[in-house]
Amino acid sequence: MVNVRYSGTGQSKATNALGQRPMQARAYAARSAQFLLLKAPPAAGKSRALMFVALDKLNHQGLSKTIVCVPETSIGGSFRSTDLTSYGFDADWQVEDRWNLCLSGTEEGSTAQKVKAFSQFMQSDARVLVCTHATFRFGFEAVERAQGIAAFDSVFLAIDEFHHVSAADNNRLGEILRQIIARGQSHVMAMTGSYFRGDAVPVLRPEDEARFTTITYTYYEQLEGYEHLKALGVNYSFYRGQYINGLPDVLDTKLKTIIHIPHRGSAEAFGEKNDEVGRILDLIGRHIGVEDGTGFDLIRTLDGRVLKVADLVNDGPGREGVKAALSREIRRPDGKRDDAADRAKVDIIIALGMAKEGFDWVWCEHALTIGYRASLTEIVQIIGRATRDAPGKPKATFTNLVAEPGVETAAVKDAVNDMLKAISGSLLMEQVLAPNFRFYRREDGDIREPISDDGNGTITIGIKGLMEPPTDRSRQICENDMADLMATACQAVDARFVAPDTVPEVATQLLLADIIEQRYEDLSTDEAEAIRQNLAARMNLLTLARKEAEIGFHEAAAPFAGKDQTAPVTGQSGGTEGPASDEADDDQRSAPNTLLALVRRFINVRELDIDLIDSVNAFQECFEVASRSFDAPLLSQVQSAMVAMRVPMTEEEARTLWPRIKRFRAQEGREPNVHATDDRERRLAEGLAWLKNRKAQSMREARS
């Protein structure tokens, strides 16, 4: 268990004269920027921050329209009409129902009707539209065909859950965004609570991100200022056999809980999804009926309590009613939330693929996730379901109940420690994933560095004999689509490609070539071959890194040092072990060691010299890894270590900055913020982090 404790000052919800919380005021102060990137955790108030900025764009900066894009319809409710003038702002946020294309409540609906409505909005005098990412993509294409991209000039485009850019919808949303940014006539605000995609590929290209003014508000700042929530726990529990056997040890029915059952097809799923839900309900108590008006299942526990359980797994006709009941907030006659009644509305939610990103249930005290999650982004999003401040909620917990890896306890302890470091780093908005790789063809006598790091997470490697992409189209695929292609390759490998008598080239040539041909039917032979070689190189390079990780390396460059630079791939074979090795690591059906496979992706955190593990408690059927208390000072230590690891700085510069750091603290009454928009303050914070990390290292060395 990781326990993160906070002072609970209540400042997160305190508002200024304009009715803005600290994060919202920070974003509003940057409202004149053409391109804004807002990184803030769930419940920080990103939707209302957008409203403040958008109204200023419309009323004072000369823009004519605002388009708000969300990943799914359920999140669209966060952007419905809102009273802002009563709290001190000069205008209210108003969205006509006909222009909120998320109100239907369904993800699919009529695509043609929504695209038609989008086109009508662009030709009308209406000022605000809310739609899904998918509707925006199709609507943009329809308007662009009819009127040209100039139709979006003077439009303020807001993209919620921005980490979907370049990750979902085959990167089309990212391509559209790059068109809009390149034209330079629109304004953009991107918002996300997890600026990581889980696959080490950046959300934005460096040259595009450089044009954004970034506002960062971390989990630490958010939770430090909460009024009620004082502690956050992160717990990894392990079971043997079926997960239903380990559930009684981690499910406390007295806590408001969201249970996420395993993905279908994963090793943890042991039956049909509705049967698994039935087993969970039987574990809770005896089913006595269904509540009228909500569709919630009523379960009587052994001690006589009647619990209300919302089943979001069953996709029958009753699920829309359950979703609607969950979204309705119970209010008093004066219009304010009735805390007691709203808290009592439901006790447990069981979900599969839902109730994660953007789902708002403030009373959630325990996010119980069953099964390994292959994406750090998904883990952080699930943690966010429990980290909303609410009366009577002093503590929130995230528990991941996972299959016990078939390895020695020490290996599991190290893996959990790395996982906890990755999670804590993500909560601090630090990048913890393995770097992104780019390749170029290296010739004899080439004066370029064989391996170079741009300092922004991209490592460029020269490979002798590599075929470089011959066209812009193939270069774009190599830059933007590799994560999707790698995932497809890992899923496609089957027994015939990993059999001992299979020639390695079969996997790298036939399998990868087939995947690329199916995905991009219009590529030339040279384009397809260049993409195949790039894909094989990337997969083999990560395989080498993982093999080195298994024997305990501590330098990010270790997989490459002292090795022949042609080793990862050759011009024709494309390497030998990439797909087969990735299948063994990543396919959840192949082995129960997914936790170890996952943490090998967090190459950066392996260098972070912080031990969060206190003890390992072994039981007959399962065991639990427990951590030392993770309080606010330790969270600050984690951030200092991560900043010091990624920021180039000499001891001489750090010592030179020290007097200015002390003067800043005396004048401002706080330490400099590493996420500040002011370059000078940010450099002071980096210097302070470097000095703190060096002091911690010296103390550890003295103790040893």
Secondary structure as the mmCIF struct_conf table of DSSP 4:
data_model
#
loop_
_struct_conf.conf_type_id
_struct_conf.id
_struct_conf.beg_label_comp_id
_struct_conf.beg_label_asym_id
_struct_conf.beg_label_seq_id
_struct_conf.end_label_comp_id
_struct_conf.end_label_asym_id
_struct_conf.end_label_seq_id
STRN STRN1 VAL A 2 ARG A 5
BEND BEND1 GLY A 10 GLY A 10
TURN_TY1_P TURN_TY1_P1 GLN A 11 LYS A 13
TURN_TY1_P TURN_TY1_P2 ALA A 17 LEU A 18
BEND BEND2 GLY A 19 GLY A 19
HELX_RH_AL_P HELX_RH_AL_P1 PRO A 22 ALA A 29
TURN_TY1_P TURN_TY1_P3 ALA A 30 SER A 32
BEND BEND3 GLN A 34 GLN A 34
STRN STRN2 PHE A 35 LYS A 39
TURN_TY1_P TURN_TY1_P4 PRO A 42 ALA A 43
BEND BEND4 ALA A 44 ALA A 44
HELX_RH_AL_P HELX_RH_AL_P2 LYS A 46 HIS A 60
BEND BEND5 GLN A 61 GLN A 61
STRN STRN3 LYS A 65 VAL A 70
BEND BEND6 PRO A 71 GLU A 72
HELX_RH_3T_P HELX_RH_3T_P1 THR A 73 PHE A 79
BEND BEND7 ARG A 80 ARG A 80
STRN STRN4 THR A 82 THR A 82
HELX_RH_3T_P HELX_RH_3T_P2 THR A 85 TYR A 87
TURN_TY1_P TURN_TY1_P5 GLY A 88 GLY A 88
BEND BEND8 ASP A 90 ALA A 91
STRN STRN5 TRP A 93 TRP A 93
HELX_RH_3T_P HELX_RH_3T_P3 ASP A 97 TRP A 99
STRN STRN6 ASN A 100 ASN A 100
TURN_TY1_P TURN_TY1_P6 LEU A 101 SER A 104
BEND BEND9 GLU A 107 GLY A 109
HELX_RH_AL_P HELX_RH_AL_P3 THR A 111 GLN A 123
BEND BEND10 SER A 124 ASP A 125
STRN STRN7 VAL A 128 THR A 132
HELX_RH_AL_P HELX_RH_AL_P4 HIS A 133 GLN A 147
HELX_RH_3T_P HELX_RH_3T_P4 ILE A 149 PHE A 152
TURN_TY1_P TURN_TY1_P7 ASP A 153 SER A 154
STRN STRN8 VAL A 155 ILE A 159
BEND BEND11 ASP A 160 GLU A 161
HELX_RH_3T_P HELX_RH_3T_P5 PHE A 162 HIS A 164
TURN_TY1_P TURN_TY1_P8 VAL A 165 ALA A 167
BEND BEND12 ALA A 168 ALA A 168
HELX_RH_3T_P HELX_RH_3T_P6 ASP A 169 ASN A 171
HELX_RH_AL_P HELX_RH_AL_P5 ARG A 172 ARG A 183
BEND BEND13 SER A 186 SER A 186
STRN STRN9 HIS A 187 THR A 192
BEND BEND14 GLY A 193 GLY A 193
BEND BEND15 GLY A 198 ALA A 200
BEND BEND16 VAL A 203 LEU A 204
HELX_RH_AL_P HELX_RH_AL_P6 PRO A 206 GLU A 209
TURN_TY1_P TURN_TY1_P9 ALA A 210 ARG A 211
BEND BEND17 PHE A 212 PHE A 212
STRN STRN10 THR A 213 THR A 216
HELX_RH_AL_P HELX_RH_AL_P7 TYR A 219 GLU A 224
TURN_TY1_P TURN_TY1_P10 GLY A 225 GLY A 225
BEND BEND18 GLU A 227 HIS A 228
STRN STRN11 ALA A 231 TYR A 239
BEND BEND19 ARG A 240 GLY A 241
HELX_RH_AL_P HELX_RH_AL_P8 TYR A 243 VAL A 250
TURN_TY1_P TURN_TY1_P11 THR A 253 LYS A 254
BEND BEND20 LEU A 255 LEU A 255
STRN STRN12 THR A 257 HIS A 260
HELX_LH_PP_P HELX_LH_PP_P1 ILE A 261 HIS A 263
TURN_TY1_P TURN_TY1_P12 ARG A 264 GLY A 265
BEND BEND21 SER A 266 SER A 266
TURN_TY1_P TURN_TY1_P13 ALA A 267 GLU A 268
BEND BEND22 GLY A 271 GLY A 271
HELX_RH_AL_P HELX_RH_AL_P9 LYS A 273 ILE A 284
STRN STRN13 ARG A 286 VAL A 290
TURN_TY1_P TURN_TY1_P14 ASP A 292 THR A 294
HELX_LH_PP_P HELX_LH_PP_P2 PHE A 296 PHE A 296
STRN STRN14 ASP A 297 ARG A 300
TURN_TY1_P TURN_TY1_P15 LEU A 302 ASP A 303
BEND BEND23 GLY A 304 GLY A 304
STRN STRN15 VAL A 306 ASP A 311
BEND BEND24 VAL A 313 VAL A 313
BEND BEND25 GLY A 316 GLY A 316
TURN_TY1_P TURN_TY1_P16 PRO A 317 GLY A 318
HELX_RH_AL_P HELX_RH_AL_P10 ARG A 319 SER A 327
HELX_LH_PP_P HELX_LH_PP_P3 ARG A 328 ILE A 330
STRN STRN16 ARG A 331 ARG A 331
TURN_TY1_P TURN_TY1_P17 PRO A 333 ASP A 334
BEND BEND26 GLY A 335 LYS A 336
STRN STRN17 ARG A 337 ARG A 337
HELX_RH_AL_P HELX_RH_AL_P11 ASP A 339 ALA A 344
TURN_TY1_P TURN_TY1_P18 LYS A 345 LYS A 345
BEND BEND27 ASP A 347 ASP A 347
STRN STRN18 ILE A 348 ALA A 351
BEND BEND28 LEU A 352 GLY A 353
BEND BEND29 ALA A 355 ALA A 355
TURN_TY1_P TURN_TY1_P19 GLU A 357 GLY A 358
TURN_TY1_P TURN_TY1_P20 VAL A 362 TRP A 363
STRN STRN19 HIS A 366 ILE A 370
BEND BEND30 GLY A 371 GLY A 371
BEND BEND31 ALA A 374 ALA A 374
HELX_RH_AL_P HELX_RH_AL_P12 LEU A 376 GLY A 384
TURN_TY1_P TURN_TY1_P21 ARG A 385 ALA A 386
TURN_TY1_P TURN_TY1_P22 PRO A 391 GLY A 392
STRN STRN20 LYS A 395 ALA A 403
HELX_LH_PP_P HELX_LH_PP_P4 GLU A 404 PRO A 405
BEND BEND32 GLY A 406 VAL A 407
HELX_RH_AL_P HELX_RH_AL_P13 THR A 409 LEU A 427
TURN_TY1_P TURN_TY1_P23 LEU A 428 MET A 429
BEND BEND33 LEU A 433 LEU A 433
HELX_LH_PP_P HELX_LH_PP_P5 ALA A 434 PRO A 435
STRN STRN21 ASN A 436 ARG A 442
HELX_LH_PP_P HELX_LH_PP_P6 GLU A 443 GLU A 443
TURN_TY1_P TURN_TY1_P24 ASP A 444 GLY A 445
BEND BEND34 ARG A 448 ARG A 448
BEND BEND35 PRO A 450 PRO A 450
STRN STRN22 ILE A 451 ASP A 453
BEND BEND36 GLY A 455 GLY A 457
STRN STRN23 THR A 458 LYS A 464
TURN_TY1_P TURN_TY1_P25 GLY A 465 GLY A 465
HELX_LH_PP_P HELX_LH_PP_P7 LEU A 466 PRO A 469
BEND BEND37 THR A 471 THR A 471
HELX_RH_AL_P HELX_RH_AL_P14 ASP A 472 ASN A 480
BEND BEND38 ASP A 481 ASP A 481
HELX_RH_AL_P HELX_RH_AL_P15 MET A 482 ALA A 492
HELX_RH_AL_P HELX_RH_AL_P16 ALA A 495 VAL A 498
BEND BEND39 ALA A 499 ALA A 499
TURN_TY1_P TURN_TY1_P26 PRO A 500 ASP A 501
BEND BEND40 THR A 502 THR A 502
HELX_RH_AL_P HELX_RH_AL_P17 PRO A 504 GLU A 505
HELX_RH_PI_P HELX_RH_PI_P1 VAL A 506 LEU A 511
HELX_RH_AL_P HELX_RH_AL_P18 LEU A 512 ARG A 519
TURN_TY1_P TURN_TY1_P27 GLU A 521 ASP A 522
HELX_RH_AL_P HELX_RH_AL_P19 THR A 525 GLU A 550
TURN_TY1_P TURN_TY1_P28 ILE A 551 ILE A 551
TURN_TY1_P TURN_TY1_P29 ALA A 556 GLY A 562
BEND BEND41 LYS A 563 LYS A 563
TURN_TY1_P TURN_TY1_P30 GLN A 565 PRO A 568
TURN_TY1_P TURN_TY1_P31 GLY A 571 SER A 573
BEND BEND42 THR A 576 GLU A 577
HELX_RH_AL_P HELX_RH_AL_P20 GLY A 578 ASP A 586
TURN_TY1_P TURN_TY1_P32 GLN A 588 SER A 590
BEND BEND43 PRO A 592 PRO A 592
HELX_RH_AL_P HELX_RH_AL_P21 THR A 594 VAL A 599
TURN_TY1_P TURN_TY1_P33 ARG A 600 ARG A 601
HELX_RH_AL_P HELX_RH_AL_P22 ILE A 603 ARG A 606
TURN_TY1_P TURN_TY1_P34 GLU A 607 GLU A 607
STRN STRN24 ILE A 613 ALA A 618
BEND BEND44 GLN A 620 GLU A 621
STRN STRN25 PHE A 623 SER A 627
STRN STRN26 PHE A 630 PHE A 630
HELX_RH_AL_P HELX_RH_AL_P23 ALA A 632 ARG A 646
BEND BEND45 VAL A 647 VAL A 647
HELX_RH_AL_P HELX_RH_AL_P24 GLU A 651 GLU A 668
BEND BEND46 GLY A 669 ARG A 670
HELX_LH_PP_P HELX_LH_PP_P8 GLU A 671 ASN A 673
TURN_TY1_P TURN_TY1_P35 VAL A 674 HIS A 675
BEND BEND47 THR A 677 ASP A 678
HELX_RH_AL_P HELX_RH_AL_P25 ASP A 679 ARG A 703
#
